[in-house]
Every structure is written in structure tokens, then in C-alpha cells.
Amino acid sequence: MPLFVNSKPVASFNFPGGECSVNVSDVTTGDRVEVLAYLYTSDDIMQLLLTVNAIRIVNPDASVHLTVPYFPYARQDRVCNVGEAFSLQVMASLVNSLGCESVTVVDPHSAKTMELLQRAREITQMAILRASVVEALIRSKNLLLLAPDKGAVPKLRAYQSDLAERGVHVDVECCHKVRDPKTGQILRTEVPELNPDRGVLIVDDICDGGRTFVEIAKVIKERGRNTLYLYVTHGIFSKGFEPLKDFQQIFCYHTFRKPNAEEAQLVTTIGDVYVD
């Protein structure tokens, strides 16, 4: 389980019936407890709830500080169709019920996340890029920054302004994608005309299967010879890395999928390492 208390992995297992169980007896809790939770599956969420409960049983007065790099269900930040749940609200309510002293989220997909969470702080996409090798690449190669859709634009514009304040000019463009709201299927992707002599860095917070980036890369490659790079904070990569082979380099803050030796030449983790 990708769950740590004061930097030490939490012991866990599942009963034959499927229920989760944790044990924090080997973890030194103390008055201040740092919990780092990579919530990749529903079991991970349940194990987090059990872990905080176990900590409070061991030390009822412990001050628990929770970090959730990828906040689950942030992509379901509203009800789109009749009969659906407000999934982000449910997830935020679960975390709020833990009564943590603080909750830190890394580059949440939706601003609604921070509205719903209590005592929360955000590590922004801009802060990550500013402290990473990605910024050095942007500056050295004069990369054009490309938002894959309008939802990614505000974060990218904020980073553009931050660079400008530090005397660095970058150009930002935006693609437009049209999805079927019921299936999530991309109906079409509209990509702006780009100078074929410039390298392009697509910037977004999440790569799940990568369909959006694959479609954009296909259009750009058909038009010219742009060198393509990709940055995503949360690399789910549910379809693996093969569909993203048109990119020269992929950067992510952390990844759900451990690259093999060959894939490691393509994927660079700039923040937390892969956690199995």
C-alpha cells in the first residue's frame, strides 16, 4: 500500500473476504504525525481512513498532518448527468472526517477541491515547475507552452506571468477538445497552428490513458517537425507509455506506473518517486 506514517510504510493486508486491515505498531507516532497517502485505488482510500483511526487509538492527542499528492475524484467535481453522485464532495467529506490538522494536495485537478477540504493547502503546478528541471528545459530550448484544453489554461497563464516577472518570456497556446459528456470520449481535437521550428511542451495536471495528448501529438506531427515534450503532475499512464512514443521526453511529478529500463529513458520523475 502506498501509505506512509512519518516516512515509514504502513503494514496492511486484505482479509479473504476483501476487507482491508492496517497496523501502525511498528510506526513511531509521537505528538506530530505526518501521513503521506498515495490514493490510487479504493482500497488505498479505506486504508487511509483505518490508518488515521489506528494512530488516534495509539495516541489520541496526536496532531495528524496529511499529504495527498493525487486527490481522487477531483475530475468529478460536479454532477454532469441525472442520477450521478457528486464524487469529489464525497471524497472531501471522508478526508474532512479525519480531523487532520492540515491537508496538503499537490496540483489538484479542480479548484473545487480546495473549497471543499478543511484546513487545506495546495502545492501548485507553478511551484513544481519553477523548482524543476522542466523550467531549465523551457528556457534553454525556448519551448512554446501548450495547454491541451481550456481547463489547463489558468495554471499555465499563471506560470507564464511568473516567468515574465523573472524576465523570461514564453508563448502560450491552447487546444480545444470536445468530449461526449456521458462517455468522456473525445469527439474532436482542435490544435492551433504552431511554428514547426519550435519545440512544444504540453502542460497538464493528469495523464490517465493519454488519449488527449496522443491526438494532439498526431495533429502536430502531421503538420510539421516540432519536437514534442509533455509535462503532467500526476502520471497515471493507465495505457502504459507506448501510446506516448511521439514525445521526446515526458516529465511527471509522480507516476502510478513504474517505467521499465527502456521506458525510463522517456519518463523523468521530478518529484516523488514511483511508489509501489
Secondary structure as UniProt FT lines:
FT   STRAND          3..5
FT   TURN            6..7
FT   STRAND          8..9
FT   STRAND          11..14
FT   TURN            16..17
FT   STRAND          20..23
FT   TURN            25..26
FT   STRAND          32..37
FT   HELIX           42..58
FT   TURN            60..61
FT   STRAND          63..68
FT   TURN            72..75
FT   TURN            82..83
FT   HELIX           87..96
FT   TURN            97..98
FT   STRAND          102..106
FT   HELIX           112..116
FT   STRAND          120..123
FT   HELIX           125..130
FT   HELIX           133..141
FT   STRAND          144..147
FT   HELIX           150..152
FT   HELIX           153..165
FT   TURN            166..167
FT   STRAND          172..174
FT   STRAND          176..179
FT   TURN            181..183
FT   STRAND          186..190
FT   TURN            196..197
FT   STRAND          200..207
FT   HELIX           211..223
FT   STRAND          228..235
FT   TURN            238..239
FT   HELIX           242..244
FT   TURN            245..246
FT   STRAND          249..255
FT   TURN            261..262
FT   HELIX           263..265
FT   STRAND          267..269
//
